[in-house]
Amino acid sequence: MTFFLLAFAALIAVVAFYYLLPALDAARGADVAGRRQLSAFSMLLMAVILFVLLVGLAMTFRIHRFFFPRPIPKRTQTEYVDAWSESARRMSDPLAAEDFPDDDDDEDVDEHGIEHV
């Protein structure tokens, strides 16, 4: 963006120094036909400069994406998993023998693992 603004300022300075200032000097002593010719050339130059600046501005802001968008990749279908079956798959078996300590020889513990004193 900064480069575009600097190039715009340089273009205006070059056009003003090499064309507009000499055209103003020539217009002082010109007749009516010469003034019309200078006016027509100035309008043409202004139109060309504005066109170049607008195209440069459009390229700076990448406006081509609105006219030529990139191809959209094909959407993927989301796979939905049954929550109940997934939780059952992840759950450990609470009645497995290796989960309970071996307390068969202890008389103070009942079948639920509660110790009675």
NORGI-V631415 format. One record per pair of residues at least 12 apart in sequence whose C-alpha atoms are under 8 Angstrom apart, sorted by the first residue. I is the first residue (numbers start at 1). J is the second residue. Records with the same first field share a line. If there is no record, write none. Layout:
I = J + J
//
This chain:
1 = 60
4 = 56 + 57 + 60
8 = 53
20 = 42
23 = 38
//
